[in-house]
Amino acid sequence: MADERVKLRAMALCQEAYQAQMTGNLDRAIDLYTQSIEAMPTAEAYPFRGWAYSYKGRIDDAVAECHKAIAIVPDFGNPYNDIGAYLMAKGELGEAIEWLETAKKAPRYEPRHFPFMNLGRVYEAKGMVLKAIEEFEGALRFDPDNLFCRRKLAELRAMLN
């Protein structure tokens, strides 16, 4: 019973942290994510704290948080995608590909279209139009109404004509 209370407390802190982050209170969010992790480290809380770090320009800290999540639950795809996105932000496109490919194959991952979309952006930036199209099409298989992917596909296909 005590374990269940600890888990519920950690989840509540993580939810409160997310709300603080969504309202722009990053320091409060980081503090609450930290409290959640101290109560019960989870593969979900670490990437969220990393996301808050990234908003503060602390990209290397964000990546480190994702590695902590992967150590807890290696088949959780979100931290792999997040690392890929952070590497993209650093301009390390080639390095991002492996992480995004791993996220695509992860058994546990939502929203499933993100790594495809991010790979599409990587390949577009690298001038690999056909690969970018393939990835954006993959994203649309999971999120058929995604306007960003639809717009990117139209732009990329226009480049081929």
FENDAJO-V979374 format. One record per helix or strand. SS is the DSSP state (H for helix, E for strand). FROM is the first residue (numbers start at 1). LEN is the number of residues. If there is no record, write none. Layout:
BEGIN
SS,FROM,LEN + SS,FROM,LEN
END
This chain:
BEGIN
H,2,21 + H,26,14 + H,43,13 + H,59,14 + E,76,1 + H,78,12 + H,93,13 + E,108,1 + H,114,12 + H,129,14 + H,147,14
END
